[in-house]
Each structure stands twice: as structure tokens, then as C-alpha cells.
């Protein structure tokens, strides 16, 4: 009895700060807000969720083709307290990194998670600068740099931005559902020129290529009816770009959608939800998880159409140790009548279990 009383007392002391904590009131996406740079390249710690996401295609001097992904997430916990301890989780940082290598036939991938404390993990509010230990992504002028020392590979890359940020949705306000609060602040940097090196365990190899960067933050990203999303970001061979997404409902049908097309001349067009269609062309079942994904897609945006074909089938990423989910994130070719007209990435979430942010 005395032991149980002692344990209960200890648990009470441990839980006391949580019991006194107040529930966080996250800010909403305000349609009247105008994105401003470089400030909005940085973190927005008041919001529930934020990510900086870079994907791209790389080529080695030997003519090998690789795909890569680097994503940093910032998450604000739902409760706050006056506890001044540096260990109190005011912000949580997470990161995913992956390398698609057709010679291997599966993703090399890694993940990290840490509290934003004591300088070991963090995000700058002034410009893009996010890190967890020695994993980093930072913006200096018009050059982004990342260095990722993963278990099976090392990325050391820089990305040159040739133009201003592409504001998604209406002036950077991207709607994700039918309710006013279901939206995000969202901009992209397509057609980033890449150079650097990749080490897959056999020594460093110089690479060049093209990449796409997204920066997005929100407090209510998904509607309660949605279980996940399909997203595509394509750098087109003529210098144009396409972003398209659809939020899927409980029957895996379309709940909401959006997208932006930029022509080679720089003229942009924003699509209404009914103008975006994702049509599965081929499915693949993971031999590890049994999850089935529509890895080949036909994407329609208004009167435009592209068929997306994966660089390789197995680009599933098991992120249960960090963000608690499994998803497919893959390098794809954009085809028109069988001819390649662009390259980019396709993201498929919510096929394992409904996504929770």
C-alpha cells in the first residue's frame, strides 16, 4: 500500500505541470494576410503545423538517375504552460530524408525527431533555417543548402532559386476544404537548379539536377472528412511548372482539390477544385506493409493533362518512428503521349491509415 501511494504521488507530481497547462489557441489562416519575404521564409511558431519540403531529380557523371526528398516539420503541441524549463516541449521538430536509386530498387530513407530545445533542434523565424542535430536546411540569399548524414547515404546539396516564390491558391492562401479555417499559407520554389554530392556508401559522387521546394504552415490542414491527400509537383521540360493536389474522403474519393500551373513565359493560372482530377492508372502493393498505392496517375488540370510514371515502384517511406505514418513519396516522370515532358514528385498519404496532423 505504501509503495502504491508513493508511486501515485510521484505520478501526480509529474503530471501536475500538464494539469495546469492551458490548451493552445492556434491562429487561423487569415485571407487578408499578404506573404512577405524574407520573413515568411522563416518559421511561424504560433501555428500548429509547418513544413519545408524539397524534392528533386539528380544525375551523376556516370549518367545514373536518382530521386531525393528532404523534409523538416515543425509542430506546436496542443498544451502550453508557464514551466520555464528548457526541456519543456514548446515546439517539436521532425525530419524525413530519402534517396530513390533504381539500382537498389527501394528507398534509402531515414528520419529524426527532437524537441526544439538547447540548440540541438530548431527553426529560425527570420528566414529558412531548420535543423535537427547535424541535419540542416538553410537559405542564404537565393541559395538553399542542405546536408543530411543519414544511415545509408549522405546528401550535400545546394539549390539556386531563379525567380520569386510562387504563391499557391489565392495570394498564398491555399484552401484544403470547404470550411473557412481549412486552409494553409503555401508557396513553392519550382525549377531550382541543384548541384552538390551524394554518397551511397561507395564514396562521394558529384550530382546536378532540378528540385522543387514547398513551404507550408497551417492550424487546420485537413477537414474532418478527409483521410489523406495526393499531391504532385512537376518541373516541366519547357521551364513551366505544375502543382496539383486532392484531399481524399473516407471512400478515397475527392473531397477538395486545387492547383497552380505556370507557363514557360511565367504566366500563372490557379485551378478551382472541380478542375483537378487524379485518375489512378496502375497500383502497387508494398511487400512489407501490404499497403496498396496508385503509383501511376493521370493528372488533369483544367484542359491540361499529364501521365505520371514512377522512377521505380518501391518508394514507400515508413515514418512511424517520427510522424507516425507510412506513405508513398516518389520521383515520377510526366508523360504526354508517351514522351517525357517533365519530372517531379508524387506524394500519396492516408492509404495505410487515415492521416492525423
C-alpha positions in Angstrom: 0.0 0.0 0.0 2.8 2.4 0.9 4.6 1.6 -2.4 1.4 2.3 -4.4 0.9 5.5 -2.6 4.5 6.6 -3.3 4.1 5.8 -7.0 0.8 7.6 -7.2 2.3 10.6 -5.5 5.2 10.6 -7.9 2.9 10.4 -10.9 0.9 13.2 -9.5 3.9 15.4 -9.3 5.0 14.5 -12.8 1.5 15.3 -14.2 1.0 18.4 -12.2 2.5 20.8 -14.9 0.3 19.1 -17.5 -2.8 19.5 -15.4 -2.0 23.2 -15.0 -1.3 23.6 -18.7 -3.6 25.6 -20.9 -4.9 24.4 -24.2 -3.3 26.3 -27.1 -5.5 28.5 -29.3 -3.8 28.2 -32.6 -4.1 31.2 -35.0 -6.2 30.7 -38.1 -5.1 31.4 -41.7 -6.2 34.9 -42.5 -7.3 35.6 -46.1 -6.3 39.2 -45.6 -2.7 38.4 -44.8 -0.1 39.1 -47.5 3.0 36.9 -47.5 6.2 38.9 -47.2 9.8 37.8 -47.9 12.3 37.0 -46.4 10.2 37.0 -43.2 7.8 34.3 -44.4 10.7 32.0 -45.4 11.1 31.6 -41.7 9.2 29.7 -39.1 5.7 30.6 -37.8 5.7 29.0 -34.3 2.2 30.0 -33.4 0.7 27.7 -35.9 0.0 24.0 -35.3 2.0 22.5 -38.2 4.6 23.7 -40.7 7.0 22.1 -43.1 9.8 22.8 -45.5 9.9 20.2 -48.2 12.5 19.7 -51.0 12.3 17.0 -53.7 14.1 16.6 -56.9 15.9 14.5 -59.6 19.7 14.1 -59.6 22.2 12.9 -62.3 25.7 11.6 -61.6 28.6 12.0 -64.0 28.1 8.3 -64.9 24.6 9.0 -66.1 22.8 7.5 -63.1 19.4 9.0 -62.2 18.4 9.4 -58.6 15.5 11.0 -56.7 15.7 12.7 -53.3 13.5 14.1 -50.6 14.4 16.3 -47.6 11.5 17.4 -45.3 11.6 19.3 -42.0 8.5 19.6 -39.9 7.7 21.9 -37.0 4.8 21.0 -34.7 3.4 23.1 -31.8 2.0 20.8 -29.0 -1.7 21.5 -28.1 -1.0 22.4 -24.5 1.2 25.1 -23.0 2.3 26.0 -19.5 4.4 28.6 -17.6 7.1 26.0 -16.9 10.4 27.8 -17.7 12.4 24.5 -18.2 14.4 24.3 -21.4 13.2 20.8 -21.7 9.5 21.7 -22.0 8.4 20.8 -25.5 7.2 24.2 -26.8 8.0 23.0 -30.3 8.8 19.6 -31.8 11.0 19.2 -34.9 10.8 16.2 -37.2 12.6 15.4 -40.4 12.5 12.8 -43.2 15.1 12.1 -45.9 15.1 9.6 -48.7 17.1 8.7 -51.8 15.5 6.8 -54.7 18.0 4.6 -56.5 16.7 2.3 -59.3 19.8 0.1 -58.9 18.8 -0.7 -55.3 15.1 -0.9 -56.2 13.9 0.6 -52.9 14.2 3.8 -50.9 17.1 4.5 -48.7 15.5 6.6 -46.0 16.0 7.9 -42.5 14.1 10.1 -40.0 14.7 12.2 -36.9 12.6 13.8 -34.1 13.6 16.1 -31.3 12.3 18.9 -29.1 13.2 22.4 -30.0 15.5 22.9 -27.0 19.1 23.7 -26.1 20.0 24.4 -29.7 20.0 20.8 -30.7 17.0 21.2 -32.9 15.2 24.4 -34.0 13.9 26.8 -36.6 14.6 30.4 -37.3 11.8 33.0 -37.6 13.9 35.3 -39.7 14.4 33.1 -42.8 14.7 29.4 -43.7 17.0 27.7 -41.2 15.8 24.4 -39.7 17.9 21.7 -38.1 18.0 18.6 -36.0 21.5 17.8 -34.8 23.6 17.7 -38.0 20.7 17.6 -40.4 20.2 21.1 -41.8 18.3 23.1 -44.4 19.1 26.8 -44.7 18.6 29.7 -47.1 21.3 32.2 -47.8 20.3 34.9 -50.3 18.8 32.9 -53.2 20.7 29.7 -52.3 19.3 26.9 -50.2 21.7 24.4 -48.7 21.1 21.1 -47.1 23.3 18.5 -45.5 21.8 15.2 -44.4 24.0 12.5 -42.9 21.6 9.5 -42.9 22.3 5.9 -42.1 22.6 4.7 -45.7 23.5 7.9 -47.5 24.8 11.4 -47.3 23.4 14.4 -49.2 25.3 17.6 -49.5 23.3 19.8 -51.9 22.6 23.4 -52.8 19.6 24.8 -54.7 19.6 28.0 -56.7 16.3 29.9 -57.0 15.9 31.6 -60.3 12.8 33.5 -59.6 10.5 34.8 -56.8 8.3 32.4 -54.7 5.2 31.0 -56.4 2.2 31.8 -54.2 -0.3 29.0 -54.2 -4.0 29.4 -54.1 -5.2 33.0 -53.8 -2.1 35.1 -53.0 -0.6 32.3 -50.9 -3.8 31.2 -49.2 -4.4 27.6 -50.2 -7.8 26.1 -49.3 -7.8 22.5 -48.2 -11.6 22.1 -47.5 -15.0 23.7 -47.6 -14.8 25.4 -44.2 -13.1 28.8 -43.8 -10.5 27.5 -41.4 -9.4 24.6 -43.6 -6.6 26.3 -45.3 -2.8 26.9 -45.3 -0.3 29.5 -46.2 1.6 28.0 -49.0 4.3 28.9 -51.5 6.6 27.0 -53.8 10.0 27.4 -55.4 9.9 25.3 -58.6 12.8 24.8 -61.1 15.5 25.0 -58.5 19.0 24.3 -60.0 20.8 21.7 -58.0 24.4 20.8 -57.6 26.4 19.0 -54.9 27.3 15.5 -53.9 25.7 12.2 -52.9 27.4 9.3 -51.0 25.6 6.0 -51.2 28.3 4.2 -49.3 30.8 3.8 -52.1 32.3 7.3 -51.9 31.1 10.8 -52.8 29.7 11.4 -56.3 29.1 14.9 -57.8 25.5 15.4 -58.9 23.4 18.1 -60.7 19.7 18.3 -61.3 16.5 20.1 -60.6 14.4 20.4 -57.5 11.1 21.7 -56.1 10.7 23.4 -52.6 7.4 23.8 -50.7 6.9 25.8 -47.5 3.5 25.5 -45.9 2.0 26.2 -42.5 -1.5 25.8 -41.0 -3.5 25.2 -37.9 -6.3 23.2 -39.6 -4.8 21.5 -42.6 -7.3 18.6 -43.1 -11.0 18.6 -43.0 -12.5 16.0 -40.6 -13.9 14.2 -43.6 -10.5 13.8 -45.2 -8.2 10.8 -44.7 -5.2 11.9 -46.7 -4.1 13.5 -49.9 -2.5 13.0 -53.3 0.0 15.7 -54.4 2.2 16.3 -57.4 4.9 18.9 -58.1 6.3 18.9 -61.6 9.2 20.8 -63.2 8.3 20.8 -66.8 11.0 20.5 -69.5 10.0 23.8 -71.2 10.6 25.8 -67.9 7.0 25.7 -66.7 5.7 24.0 -63.5 2.6 22.4 -62.1 1.4 21.8 -58.6 -1.8 19.8 -58.1 -3.4 18.2 -55.0 -6.6 16.5 -53.9 -7.8 15.8 -50.4 -9.5 12.3 -50.3 -12.6 11.4 -48.3 -13.4 8.2 -46.4 -14.3 6.4 -49.6 -11.0 7.5 -51.2 -12.9 9.8 -53.5 -12.2 13.5 -54.0 -13.1 15.8 -51.1 -11.3 19.0 -52.1 -8.6 19.9 -54.7 -6.5 22.7 -56.0 -3.5 23.6 -58.1 -1.4 26.1 -60.0 0.1 26.0 -63.4 3.0 28.3 -64.5 3.8 28.5 -68.2 7.3 28.8 -69.6 6.6 32.5 -70.1 5.9 32.9 -66.4 2.1 33.3 -66.7 0.3 31.5 -63.8 -3.2 30.0 -63.5 -5.0 28.8 -60.3 -7.4 26.0 -60.7 -10.8 25.6 -59.0 -11.4 22.3 -57.1 -13.5 20.8 -59.8 -10.8 21.4 -62.4 -8.3 19.0 -60.7 -8.7 15.3 -61.3 -6.4 12.4 -60.2 -7.0 9.2 -62.1 -5.1 6.0 -61.0 -3.5 4.2 -63.9 -1.6 1.5 -62.0 -1.3 0.3 -58.4 1.5 -1.3 -56.5 1.3 -3.3 -53.2 4.1 -3.0 -50.7 5.7 -6.3 -49.8 6.5 -5.0 -46.3 3.3 -3.3 -45.2 0.7 -4.7 -47.6 -0.5 -1.2 -48.4 -1.6 -0.5 -52.0 -0.8 2.8 -53.7 -1.8 4.2 -57.1 1.8 5.0 -58.1 1.0 5.8 -61.7 -1.5 8.7 -62.1 -3.2 10.7 -64.8 -3.4 14.3 -63.6 -5.9 16.7 -65.2 -5.8 20.4 -64.5 -8.3 22.3 -66.5 -7.7 21.3 -70.1 -4.2 20.1 -69.4 -3.1 16.5 -68.8 -0.1 14.6 -67.7 0.5 10.9 -67.1 2.8 10.3 -64.1 5.1 7.2 -64.2 7.3 6.3 -61.2 11.1 6.2 -61.5 10.7 2.9 -59.6 7.8 1.2 -57.8 9.1 0.8 -54.3 9.2 4.4 -52.9 7.3 3.7 -49.7 8.5 5.6 -46.6 7.9 4.1 -43.2 7.9 7.1 -40.9 6.2 5.6 -37.8 9.2 6.5 -35.7 8.7 10.2 -36.3 5.4 11.4 -37.8 3.6 8.1 -37.0 2.6 7.2 -40.5 3.5 5.3 -43.7 3.2 6.9 -47.1 4.5 6.7 -50.7 6.7 9.6 -51.8 8.3 9.1 -55.2 10.1 10.5 -58.1 7.9 10.5 -61.3 8.2 11.3 -64.9 5.5 13.5 -66.5 4.5 12.0 -69.9 2.4 13.3 -72.8 1.6 10.7 -75.4 4.4 8.6 -74.0 7.0 11.3 -74.4 8.7 12.8 -71.3 7.7 16.4 -70.8 8.7 16.9 -67.1 9.9 15.4 -63.9 8.8 15.8 -60.3 7.4 14.0 -57.3 4.1 12.4 -56.3 3.1 12.1 -52.7 0.3 9.6 -51.6 -0.8 9.7 -47.9 -3.6 8.1 -46.0 -3.5 4.8 -47.8 -2.1 3.0 -44.8 -4.3 4.6 -42.2 -6.1 8.0 -42.1 -3.6 10.8 -41.7 -3.5 12.7 -38.4 -1.7 16.0 -38.2 
